[in-house]
Amino acid sequence: MDQPTVGILHPGSMGAAVAACTATHASSVLWCEAGRSPATIARAERFALTGVTTLTELLDRSDIVLSLCPPAAAEDLAHEVAEHGFTGVYVEANAINPERTVRIAELLGATATVVDGGVIGSPPVGGKSPTLVLSGPAAAVTEVDALFAGTDVQTGILGAEVGKASALKLSYASFQKTSRVLVALSVGLAHAYGVDQELLQVAARRSDSYLAEPEYIAKTAARAWRWGPEMDEVADTLAAVGLPPEMLRAAASTLARWNDAKDDGELTLTDALDRLAQP
């Protein structure tokens, strides 16, 4: 496909940055302005996305649509797209479990082609280069892969089975995000007993320990509103394969204590620990 039109649904910090990377190979990158917050509007402008007024217009004009939204909204968003009879390539790139991804593929499959995707890493800004893993129908996966050639988003193709990309994303997230939750609990416990500095000294002897980087706690708190639902998705996936989900459920419950810190870039370590200690 030569210079396709790309649409991004709900351009958050990850979605807007990932969508912007497709501009090199797309004729335009669209987003829908209806009902979006001032922060989203500012973000879309910063990444030079082209606004349209309705979801119908976005879907009618787009050849490839990227869905990157909070996990809980993924299926509702897919239902909206299905109601419009979208006929292009739909990239389900949310952090949801493989069973939900398959349901979305079945929902949209009558008219659209669904590619399973998962973004591993931070948004592609400031020199960061996440990996977008892809699985699904070969021709559609190839089209999506080509969108990111030479950009800050690397790609990895996992084959034709929808669900594989979601599984890899959640497998990585189960460590990468719960490890930060465990750091917060460890530092919080030490802080409560006045031995936090001593804990950090112990941790500093291991250069690969997140305990040596407590600044991540405040960052984790600011992202907790998104990460908590993702941990529930991981728990569902663990349970589906006969593995115990309790650790991930507990992580989601812990993250919920930080829900009111949503995207607070000014949050300090002390603030985050204080909020963690409040039921």
C-alpha positions as a Python dict, from the first residue, in 0.01 Angstrom:
ca = {
    (1, 'M'): (0, 0, 0),
    (2, 'D'): (146, 339, -105),
    (3, 'Q'): (118, 618, 151),
    (4, 'P'): (-184, 493, 346),
    (5, 'T'): (-390, 718, 572),
    (6, 'V'): (-348, 625, 938),
    (7, 'G'): (-597, 690, 1214),
    (8, 'I'): (-511, 686, 1585),
    (9, 'L'): (-789, 621, 1836),
    (10, 'H'): (-762, 809, 2167),
    (11, 'P'): (-408, 953, 2130),
    (12, 'G'): (-262, 930, 2479),
    (13, 'S'): (106, 974, 2558),
    (14, 'M'): (193, 640, 2397),
    (15, 'G'): (-60, 645, 2115),
    (16, 'A'): (18, 994, 1992),
    (17, 'A'): (393, 933, 1989),
    (18, 'V'): (361, 595, 1815),
    (19, 'A'): (117, 732, 1558),
    (20, 'A'): (345, 1027, 1485),
    (21, 'C'): (620, 783, 1384),
    (22, 'T'): (403, 659, 1097),
    (23, 'A'): (397, 1003, 935),
    (24, 'T'): (710, 921, 734),
    (25, 'H'): (520, 654, 542),
    (26, 'A'): (161, 780, 567),
    (27, 'S'): (-20, 1040, 360),
    (28, 'S'): (-168, 1174, 686),
    (29, 'V'): (-219, 1069, 1047),
    (30, 'L'): (-571, 1143, 1172),
    (31, 'W'): (-726, 1168, 1516),
    (32, 'C'): (-1082, 1247, 1627),
    (33, 'E'): (-1128, 1566, 1828),
    (34, 'A'): (-1481, 1491, 1955),
    (35, 'G'): (-1501, 1474, 2333),
    (36, 'R'): (-1128, 1488, 2391),
    (37, 'S'): (-962, 1682, 2672),
    (38, 'P'): (-747, 1997, 2634),
    (39, 'A'): (-443, 1784, 2724),
    (40, 'T'): (-519, 1544, 2438),
    (41, 'I'): (-570, 1832, 2196),
    (42, 'A'): (-236, 1984, 2297),
    (43, 'R'): (-65, 1645, 2263),
    (44, 'A'): (-208, 1591, 1915),
    (45, 'E'): (-90, 1934, 1808),
    (46, 'R'): (257, 1870, 1950),
    (47, 'F'): (288, 1554, 1741),
    (48, 'A'): (142, 1724, 1429),
    (49, 'L'): (-156, 1490, 1401),
    (50, 'T'): (-442, 1595, 1175),
    (51, 'G'): (-772, 1646, 1356),
    (52, 'V'): (-1111, 1538, 1224),
    (53, 'T'): (-1444, 1614, 1389),
    (54, 'T'): (-1606, 1270, 1402),
    (55, 'L'): (-1510, 906, 1440),
    (56, 'T'): (-1703, 833, 1121),
    (57, 'E'): (-1480, 1067, 923),
    (58, 'L'): (-1166, 913, 1073),
    (59, 'L'): (-1277, 559, 987),
    (60, 'D'): (-1398, 650, 638),
    (61, 'R'): (-1064, 811, 552),
    (62, 'S'): (-825, 570, 726),
    (63, 'D'): (-667, 264, 566),
    (64, 'I'): (-500, 159, 892),
    (65, 'V'): (-631, 235, 1241),
    (66, 'L'): (-421, 208, 1557),
    (67, 'S'): (-604, 140, 1883),
    (68, 'L'): (-398, 247, 2186),
    (69, 'C'): (-614, 326, 2487),
    (70, 'P'): (-654, 223, 2854),
    (71, 'P'): (-713, -155, 2867),
    (72, 'A'): (-1065, -129, 3008),
    (73, 'A'): (-1184, 71, 2706),
    (74, 'A'): (-1043, -156, 2434),
    (75, 'E'): (-1353, -362, 2360),
    (76, 'D'): (-1596, -70, 2385),
    (77, 'L'): (-1381, 116, 2135),
    (78, 'A'): (-1373, -186, 1904),
    (79, 'H'): (-1753, -206, 1921),
    (80, 'E'): (-1777, 159, 1813),
    (81, 'V'): (-1550, 85, 1517),
    (82, 'A'): (-1750, -228, 1428),
    (83, 'E'): (-2073, -26, 1423),
    (84, 'H'): (-1919, 193, 1155),
    (85, 'G'): (-1829, -107, 938),
    (86, 'F'): (-1460, -18, 913),
    (87, 'T'): (-1300, -205, 620),
    (88, 'G'): (-928, -143, 665),
    (89, 'V'): (-656, -281, 893),
    (90, 'Y'): (-728, -248, 1266),
    (91, 'V'): (-422, -272, 1491),
    (92, 'E'): (-535, -382, 1837),
    (93, 'A'): (-227, -261, 2027),
    (94, 'N'): (-370, -229, 2376),
    (95, 'A'): (-235, -407, 2683),
    (96, 'I'): (-514, -664, 2697),
    (97, 'N'): (-515, -1040, 2737),
    (98, 'P'): (-506, -1267, 2430),
    (99, 'E'): (-865, -1385, 2476),
    (100, 'R'): (-994, -1028, 2454),
    (101, 'T'): (-780, -966, 2148),
    (102, 'V'): (-931, -1271, 1978),
    (103, 'R'): (-1282, -1146, 2065),
    (104, 'I'): (-1202, -812, 1905),
    (105, 'A'): (-1067, -986, 1596),
    (106, 'E'): (-1388, -1187, 1569),
    (107, 'L'): (-1600, -877, 1625),
    (108, 'L'): (-1432, -676, 1350),
    (109, 'G'): (-1347, -965, 1120),
    (110, 'A'): (-1660, -941, 907),
    (111, 'T'): (-1535, -621, 743),
    (112, 'A'): (-1185, -540, 873),
    (113, 'T'): (-853, -720, 912),
    (114, 'V'): (-725, -725, 1271),
    (115, 'V'): (-357, -723, 1359),
    (116, 'D'): (-260, -806, 1717),
    (117, 'G'): (-1, -563, 1855),
    (118, 'G'): (181, -488, 2177),
    (119, 'V'): (412, -197, 2257),
    (120, 'I'): (705, -295, 2478),
    (121, 'G'): (896, 1, 2619),
    (122, 'S'): (841, 373, 2670),
    (123, 'P'): (686, 616, 2417),
    (124, 'P'): (920, 697, 2127),
    (125, 'V'): (1029, 1040, 2245),
    (126, 'G'): (1356, 1173, 2378),
    (127, 'G'): (1563, 907, 2205),
    (128, 'K'): (1361, 613, 2338),
    (129, 'S'): (1283, 332, 2096),
    (130, 'P'): (1005, 91, 2196),
    (131, 'T'): (928, -231, 2014),
    (132, 'L'): (589, -294, 1854),
    (133, 'V'): (537, -669, 1833),
    (134, 'L'): (286, -786, 1574),
    (135, 'S'): (95, -1103, 1492),
    (136, 'G'): (-189, -1178, 1257),
    (137, 'P'): (-262, -1211, 884),
    (138, 'A'): (69, -1185, 697),
    (139, 'A'): (-29, -920, 441),
    (140, 'A'): (-175, -687, 703),
    (141, 'V'): (118, -738, 939),
    (142, 'T'): (354, -649, 654),
    (143, 'E'): (161, -325, 590),
    (144, 'V'): (182, -225, 955),
    (145, 'D'): (549, -323, 977),
    (146, 'A'): (627, -101, 678),
    (147, 'L'): (470, 201, 849),
    (148, 'F'): (748, 202, 1109),
    (149, 'A'): (1048, 130, 889),
    (150, 'G'): (1334, 362, 982),
    (151, 'T'): (1146, 521, 1274),
    (152, 'D'): (1201, 520, 1649),
    (153, 'V'): (952, 234, 1679),
    (154, 'Q'): (1113, -103, 1616),
    (155, 'T'): (894, -393, 1512),
    (156, 'G'): (894, -766, 1573),
    (157, 'I'): (675, -1012, 1383),
    (158, 'L'): (556, -1316, 1577),
    (159, 'G'): (359, -1503, 1312),
    (160, 'A'): (0, -1533, 1197),
    (161, 'E'): (-176, -1620, 1523),
    (162, 'V'): (-379, -1338, 1678),
    (163, 'G'): (-306, -1334, 2051),
    (164, 'K'): (69, -1396, 2039),
    (165, 'A'): (162, -1028, 2044),
    (166, 'S'): (-73, -962, 2334),
    (167, 'A'): (71, -1259, 2523),
    (168, 'L'): (428, -1135, 2480),
    (169, 'K'): (333, -783, 2587),
    (170, 'L'): (165, -905, 2905),
    (171, 'S'): (441, -1155, 2980),
    (172, 'Y'): (692, -869, 2981),
    (173, 'A'): (459, -634, 3169),
    (174, 'S'): (409, -889, 3445),
    (175, 'F'): (774, -843, 3543),
    (176, 'Q'): (850, -492, 3427),
    (177, 'K'): (562, -327, 3609),
    (178, 'T'): (511, -547, 3914),
    (179, 'S'): (883, -519, 3989),
    (180, 'R'): (833, -145, 4034),
    (181, 'V'): (535, -208, 4259),
    (182, 'L'): (753, -435, 4473),
    (183, 'V'): (1017, -161, 4489),
    (184, 'A'): (755, 82, 4617),
    (185, 'L'): (642, -162, 4886),
    (186, 'S'): (1002, -236, 4988),
    (187, 'V'): (1104, 129, 5010),
    (188, 'G'): (775, 217, 5181),
    (189, 'L'): (832, -48, 5447),
    (190, 'A'): (1188, 70, 5507),
    (191, 'H'): (1070, 432, 5518),
    (192, 'A'): (812, 347, 5783),
    (193, 'Y'): (1089, 211, 6007),
    (194, 'G'): (1343, 480, 5923),
    (195, 'V'): (1584, 248, 5743),
    (196, 'D'): (1522, 360, 5385),
    (197, 'Q'): (1870, 496, 5335),
    (198, 'E'): (2021, 177, 5466),
    (199, 'L'): (1803, -23, 5227),
    (200, 'L'): (1926, 184, 4935),
    (201, 'Q'): (2285, 127, 5041),
    (202, 'V'): (2226, -247, 5040),
    (203, 'A'): (2053, -229, 4703),
    (204, 'A'): (2328, -15, 4551),
    (205, 'R'): (2564, -311, 4576),
    (206, 'R'): (2360, -464, 4294),
    (207, 'S'): (2367, -240, 3987),
    (208, 'D'): (2074, -423, 3829),
    (209, 'S'): (1834, -367, 4120),
    (210, 'Y'): (1537, -132, 4088),
    (211, 'L'): (1581, -76, 4461),
    (212, 'A'): (1884, 136, 4369),
    (213, 'E'): (1657, 364, 4160),
    (214, 'P'): (1376, 479, 4393),
    (215, 'E'): (1295, 769, 4161),
    (216, 'Y'): (1088, 519, 3964),
    (217, 'I'): (835, 504, 4249),
    (218, 'A'): (693, 850, 4174),
    (219, 'K'): (682, 767, 3803),
    (220, 'T'): (501, 443, 3881),
    (221, 'A'): (247, 629, 4096),
    (222, 'A'): (172, 873, 3814),
    (223, 'R'): (107, 584, 3575),
    (224, 'A'): (-83, 365, 3819),
    (225, 'W'): (-426, 447, 3673),
    (226, 'R'): (-315, 275, 3349),
    (227, 'W'): (-90, 6, 3493),
    (228, 'G'): (-345, -129, 3744),
    (229, 'P'): (-597, -242, 3480),
    (230, 'E'): (-307, -390, 3283),
    (231, 'M'): (-211, -602, 3584),
    (232, 'D'): (-569, -732, 3595),
    (233, 'E'): (-531, -832, 3231),
    (234, 'V'): (-209, -1018, 3315),
    (235, 'A'): (-387, -1190, 3604),
    (236, 'D'): (-665, -1305, 3372),
    (237, 'T'): (-404, -1443, 3134),
    (238, 'L'): (-220, -1627, 3411),
    (239, 'A'): (-544, -1783, 3531),
    (240, 'A'): (-632, -1889, 3177),
    (241, 'V'): (-318, -2103, 3158),
    (242, 'G'): (-349, -2245, 3508),
    (243, 'L'): (-98, -2016, 3682),
    (244, 'P'): (-180, -1834, 4008),
    (245, 'P'): (-302, -1477, 3944),
    (246, 'E'): (-296, -1352, 4305),
    (247, 'M'): (34, -1163, 4280),
    (248, 'L'): (-93, -962, 3986),
    (249, 'R'): (-430, -897, 4152),
    (250, 'A'): (-243, -767, 4455),
    (251, 'A'): (-28, -544, 4234),
    (252, 'A'): (-342, -398, 4074),
    (253, 'S'): (-489, -334, 4420),
    (254, 'T'): (-168, -163, 4531),
    (255, 'L'): (-156, 53, 4221),
    (256, 'A'): (-516, 162, 4284),
    (257, 'R'): (-395, 356, 4589),
    (258, 'W'): (-225, 593, 4346),
    (259, 'N'): (-519, 644, 4109),
    (260, 'D'): (-559, 1007, 4216),
    (261, 'A'): (-200, 1079, 4108),
    (262, 'K'): (-297, 1036, 3741),
    (263, 'D'): (-18, 1165, 3516),
    (264, 'D'): (117, 1392, 3794),
    (265, 'G'): (460, 1479, 3664),
    (266, 'E'): (537, 1682, 3978),
    (267, 'L'): (485, 1397, 4224),
    (268, 'T'): (778, 1344, 4461),
    (269, 'L'): (902, 1021, 4615),
    (270, 'T'): (774, 1130, 4957),
    (271, 'D'): (431, 1214, 4814),
    (272, 'A'): (409, 876, 4645),
    (273, 'L'): (504, 689, 4960),
    (274, 'D'): (258, 890, 5170),
    (275, 'R'): (-26, 807, 4928),
    (276, 'L'): (74, 440, 4929),
    (277, 'A'): (36, 431, 5307),
    (278, 'Q'): (-321, 567, 5294),
    (279, 'P'): (-599, 306, 5241),
}
